[in-house]
Amino acid sequence: MENPRVIIVMGSDSDLPQMAAAAQILEDLQVPFGIHVSSAHRTPEKTHQIVAEGEKNGAEVFIAAAGGAAHLAGVVASATALPVIGVPIATNVMGGMDSLLSTVQMPPGIPVATVAIGGAKNAGILAAQILSVKDQSLRDRIRNYRQTMANGVKAKDEKLQSMTVKEYLEQMKK
């Protein structure tokens, strides 16, 4: 297996259902990635080890996801000079707003690019875009992905124009 260019770190395996979207988009865009569970608070040494090994093995971007106190992205960012993308995990507490604020409020000098609450797919796309700065083939795959999305929107509008709103809604239920 090729060395991962992106390392995904989650604070808990309960984050995996949300983070699967980041893994899927990276897979779709053919970006090698690794994925780990490590806690900023319960296993800080392991988190630092994941970052160090990732760097040693050629990782270029980290994605860190956590809910609640959500300091994982900050801990990862403190251990590397590489880009870190934070994904605030949606939780039952405050709808994930606590996760968002904990992730986005980084001190000067240790930035974390932060996506929306539960924004794992965008984190994967952003990681790929960062890598595409020096990878034209990846940039082309991202453009193709965007064109596929645009084509899907156009097809939905064409379908909507051919029927009533009620008919369209009924077909959406199927």
Secondary structure, DSSP 8 states (H G I E B T S, - for coil): ----SEEEEESSGGGHHHHHHHHHHHHHTT--EEEEE--TTT-HHHHHHHHHHHHHTT--EEEEEE-TT--HHHHHHHT-SS-EEEEE---SSGGGHHHHHHHH---TTS--EE--TT-HHHHHHHHHHHHGGG-HHHHHHHHHHHHHHHHHHHHHHHHHHTS-HHHHHHHHH-
